[in-house]
Amino acid sequence: MLDIKFIRENQKLVEEKSAQKGYSPNIKKLLEVDGSRRKLIEEVDKLRSDRKAAAGIRDEEKGTKIKSSLKIKEDELEKLNEEFYTLVREVPNLPKDDVPLGPDDKSDKVIKEAGKKSKFAFAPKDHLELGVGLDLIDVDRASKTSGARFGFIKNELVILELALVRLAFDLLTAEGFIAVIPPVIINKKIAEGLGYPEYETGEGYKLDDQFLVGTAEHSIVPMHMDETFGESDLPKRYVGFSTAFRREAGSYGKDTRGIFRVHQFDKVEMVSFVDPKDDDKEHQFLLSLEEKMVGQLGLPYRVVNKAAGELGFPTAQKYDIEIWIPSQKMYRETHSASTNTDFQSRRLNIKYQSKNQKGYVYILNATAFAIGRTLIAIMENYQQKDGSILVPKALQKYTGFSKIPR
């Protein structure tokens, strides 16, 4: 959440930047409740001081009257606190100044293109045609066991998935990232602390009062809830592998074909906890690692600075990497790198302590590999005329084979 002091001093800015992301929190009401709450806190503190003084001189009659008044005020304050925290948590993180303005991806800014798009002397197939033909993907049987938008990954494609995981972990642990396989279930308090409304509004899978994670980040970030990092602890970086679960409500058309947009997929994710002054540097570092991994696969891609209306509730800025998908004749998002600044750390109480100051850490996350979409990109860009699929050289030491034969 945002610092209430910042909101008090920048009401118009908060309203404007919230609107840029498509949100309209009631800032006027929030500040009214904040003012009443602050006044009531002073009154409660005064009554507590008076009660202590009455006890010191053993004035029981006065102490009883103060106690009665204090109980009323404390009950009022409890209700105001609840209203205050509800209202302040409805304020999104604000987009940074260099985020493109606009309500959707039409306003995204492409900042880089790299790699050569595949040219075929034959009509290329899409990933599902390739997957079915080579017995790598089975969505028909998955629909029997689990419903629409699930898939079985089979045979060599399983080995290719594990190779992607190994590539990411080898590269990132060499950079000092801590390897972790996190839980895939989080409780309601954590879901609220992360600041993703999707958990409550339909995209998340709910299990009683718990949720299945939408990415490994969602259980890695709260690992350090209610903790304080020392100066020498930062940056603290994790690379996690987990299955992710999303309802993907409202998706349709070509995105629901095959395994492009499914309810369950595997993902390797990066998470960083940093000193606030290192936020921009860390964001660029995570993006560079994403580019390095995609580059090692030899896939054509572009980097996009996402528009304000495309940013999630806790996100201040996000870069996407989009890989060229031949069957769709367009770039599609496979990676994102986001900074949530101190928005989540305030909600989860994750701090840092240095010699000169104490504050809330900045938290960033980035995709190493969204496995399903990366497999699609490899299959389609490396397909051959005879229906086989070449394996990128960077993965061959993990797979033990250079081609998925027809």
C-alpha positions, 0 to 999 in steps of 0.5 A: 500500500502507499504511505498515507503521508504521501497520499495526504500530501499528494491527493491530486497526483494519487487520483490522477495516477490511479486513474491512469491504471484504471482505478478510482479509489475514494481518496477524499473519503480516505483522507476524511477517515484518516483525519478522524482517526488521527484525532481519535488516536490523540484522544485515546492517548490522552485518556490513557495518560489520564487513567495512568495519572488517576491510578497514580493518585488512587482516584478510583472514581475518576479512574472509573469514569476515564475507563468508561470513556476510554472503552467507548473511544477505543471501540470507535477507533477500532471501527475507524481503523478497519475503515481506514485500512479498507480504504487505503488498500483500495489505492493501487501502486502508482505508475512510474513517470516513464510508463506510457500512458494508455488504457491497454496494450495499444499504448505499449512502447516497443523499446527493442527488437532482437533476433531473426524471425523464422522463414519457412519454405513450407507452410508452418504448423502451429504448436498443437498440430506439431504436438499432436503429430509428434505425440507431445501434447494431448488436450483431448484426454486432458479435457476428460480428466480435468476439463477445458484448457488443460493439457498433457505434456508428453515424451520429448516435450517433458525432457525439453521442459526439464531442460528449460528449468535446468538452464534457468537454474544453472544461469541464475544460481551462478548469478547468486540467486537462491534456488527454491521450490515454494508452496503452491498454496497461500492463505488469505492474509498473504493474498491480501498482502500481495495486493492482487485483487484477482485472488478475490475477483475470480482469476484465482483458484480458491480452496476454502480460505486459501488460494492456489498461487498464480506464480511462484512469486506469490509464495516467495515474496511473503517468505520474509513477512514481518522480517527486517533485512540487514544492510549486508543482506541486500540484494536478496534474490530467489529463483523458484520453480512451481506450478501456477494456477489461473482461471484466465476468465474471459479468454477466447479464440486462438489463445485457448487452442492447445497450451497457450492459455491454460489453467495450469502451467509450470513457471520459473520465476525470479524475485528480488528484495533490494534497497530502494535506491537500487530499484531501477538498476535491479529492474534492468538487471532482471530484464537483462537476464530474461533477454540472456535466456531467450537469446540463448534459445535463439528465439526472435523477441522484442522488449515492451514497456507496458502502458499504465492501463496494463499494469497490475494493482501492485505494479509501478512498472513492467517490461514484457518480453514477447517472442515471435510466434510464426503461426500467429504471425505476431509477438506474444508475451512470454516474460515480464519483469516488474517492480512493485516498489515498496507497495507489497513490503508495506502490506507485508511488513518487510523492512531493511535496516542500514547504518543511516536509515530504516525503511521498507524494501523494494520488491521486484519479480521477473519471469525466467521461463513460462514453460508452456509458452516457451515450449510453443515458441521453440516448437514453432520456430524450430519446426522442420519441413519433415515435421520434426523439431530441432532443439536449441543448442543451449538445451541439448546438453540437458536433453541428450538429443538435438531433434524431436524426430518425426 
